Amino acid sequence: MRAFVATAPGRADLAEIAPPAPGPGEVLLRVRACGLNFADLLMIGGTYQDTPPLPFVPGMEMCGTVEAVGEGVAGPAVGTRVAAFCGRGGLGERAVVPAESCVPVPDDMPDAVAAGFLVAYSTSDVALRRRGRLAAGERLVVLGAAGGVGLTAVELGARMGAEVVAVARGAAKLEVARGAGAAHVIDAEAPDLTDRLRAAGGADVIYDAVGGDLARAAMRALRPEGRMLCIGFASGDVPVWKANHLLVKNAEAIGVYWGGYLRFAPEVVTESVARLMRLWSEGGLSPHVSHVLPLDRVEEALDLLRTRRATGKVVVAP
């Protein structure tokens, strides 16, 4: 089969490899679509916290059809279309995933939507609901608001009754964020982000998938008892918070690693995904996929993330 294989830190290429076979508790998927995440870039570069041993096929989440099942698998059955998060393997024509990681996909959910649904939506759901304790009427500031996870935070935050302030780069991205439910938009390149946020009343919760100077500027506008949600560091700059600043504001800096729950509290993710799938079925969510590219253009797809030219999700369809 064809797959995009990482062979050294920073090096990955299309190659012909033997298709995998499902072991006990696993299923073999024919991959219909793979949702890309910024973590895929970090994994290929060898800097992600869960980078697997080389060589490996990147692609953390996917939508596919079950072709075979391993020993002891009661379901999903062969022929079932599922979404799955498995950390790697999606950028190939077939992938082996744990059966327990598979979620049946509603018939009306397109492959490209299903492939990019789990990580982005559930990350924001867990971050805002469980970790951030976001309440109706609070002011939520989303940094990187037009990105894969950021846009879902805008949408879910607005659904939860928050006043959402979207921070993104450029008019086009800000318009996408406004369409997802942002009440206010601010260009990320504005030199006075702290002042503009303070003028708007400050932030009760900050959703930060960017890090760097943007996060530091937003943090200065955090209100008393505010919560800074540390989602990721797309800028490549991991900010450091001074404990005395948290102390004087009675504020919190809160880490959110969605994948970690799969190890120590998988029920958190299971419950989140079930709630989100119900919302989709009720017409309550509007996933945004800006690009769908074939496997032979995977480098181009990854570069859309690297250069921040995408909005919402980028999907590769083998």
PyMOL commands that set and color helices and strands:
alter all, ss='L'
color gray80, all
select helices_A, chain A and resi 38-45+99-101+111-115+118-131+148-159+171-179+193-199+212-219+243-249+258-264+266-281+295-306
alter helices_A, ss='H'
color red, helices_A
select strands_A, chain A and resi 2-8+11-16+26-35+61-69+81-85+94-98+102-104+139-143+163-168+184-187+203-208+222-230+252-255+289-294+313-317
alter strands_A, ss='S'
color yellow, strands_A
deselect
rebuild
show_as cartoon
